[in-house]
Amino acid sequence: MPTVQPRIRRVLYARLSPMDIADLATRFSLTLPPWVGEEIVDVPEVLASHQDRMALVHRLAARNFREGNGGPFAAIVVESGSGQVVSVGVNVVLSTGISSGHAEVVALGLAQARLGRWDLGAVGSPAHELVVNWRPCVQCYGATLWSGVTTLVVAGDGPELEEMTGFDEGPMREDWAAQFEGRGIRVVTDVLRDEAMAVYRDYAVQAAMGDAVVYNARAGEG
Ligand SMILES: [Zn+2]
């Protein structure tokens, strides 16, 4: 192990105050906005079809950007067989100040928090699926892979989302769906696709009026 010589250490650190854990953040949380409770109050806790599940996602996404919590994105985790909703998530980047607070990360984390385990595909567990209103971004691609879900249901997967909203989805692999399938995650696409586009169109109109924030990092560059 290399060590810093005492004399050098004195020179380096003499006038610098030491770190103090009291100055550092030691936790962060991604919290659902209160309006979500109001929005789901008339929604059945069992949603039988992919269309029923996606309709809830679209409803949450459409409200989320208007409420100012983040982008027009929502996701839910559902027991694939029974249709029991395990968690709901919306994008909370703006309301939390945490850049990873995408809808998929929120929904997966809240499902895992509710069930008390990191693997939604654990032995003895019912199969779970993530339902989201577009193909995940590069971050959520990884989050989905590691979550234990066995099905991913998306409203669409083309370039339209980035074109309409201006959000950067990152360097996704062309074969992202095949990669999921190769790891035992079935991909279901084009569920209520037109309805997803309608939400993005509304968002784009609001953004054009200056009433919505596209929060890509490094926005000041280039
Ligand atoms: Zn994402």
Residues whose N, C-alpha, C, O or C-beta is under 5 A from the ligand:
A	BS01	ZN	H102 C137 Q139 C140
